[in-house]
Amino acid sequence: MTAPFVIIIPARWQSTRLPGKPLCDIQGETMIQRVVVQANLSAASRVIVATDHQDIKAALAHSQCEVVMTPADLPSGTDRLAAAAASLNLSDETIVVNLQGDEPLMPPECLDQVAQGIAQAQTEMATLGCGFDRDEQILDPNCVKVVKSLTNRALYFSRAAIPFNRDDDPTEQDDFLRHIGLYAYRVDFLHRFVRWPPTRLEQLEKLEQLRALAYGAEIYIEQAIRAVPPGVDTPEDLEQVRQIFNKR
């Protein structure tokens, strides 16, 4: 039986590299509208956008989602999720999938997969990984790497190339795993997580999920069942996504 879940999409107006990113046009629709469409193709019982800007709310007036206004000064998308969950009075056991507002190409099958992953594994968090498209991505600090245990629990996430191949041995395809920034949590853990102070490893790597590991939480990780294209961080990324939609 499929476990029920909701999707919350944090959509912040301010972006260092792409201000107003949620409202960027992609073939006649805003980015946030494109993300909502992907979310609605999943098995989620509710799709909620948590935003800090009235223009984003207005853009979604006729979209198939709920919109929750959250404070503009929240430090992260996870804090925005927690604020939305509290505003909606979601029960502690509710499974929440965190779909980033700049992922207009996220396969809906992966949204279902990460939700079922946390339901089956009974861990505090679940996420996904995949192989690398190109060898040079392994050295790219913008591509986050993850190593996992034999029971599919994340051991560490890093912007560095892990595991380090000390003797330059021949490598196998599964040696390196790219982390996909898609998460599932239960609401009670989400509220605990945002109360924990950031940790040193998190601050050094600029990876929020390291806070969960540092405080002893388990993160279940599976290989994504569908290829997940990169999200939109820069104007160059946006142009690539526009070209993909233009070919459809």
Order of alpha helices (4+ residues) and beta strands (2+ residues): beta-beta-beta-alpha-beta-alpha-beta-alpha-beta-alpha-beta-beta-beta-beta-alpha-alpha-alpha-beta-alpha
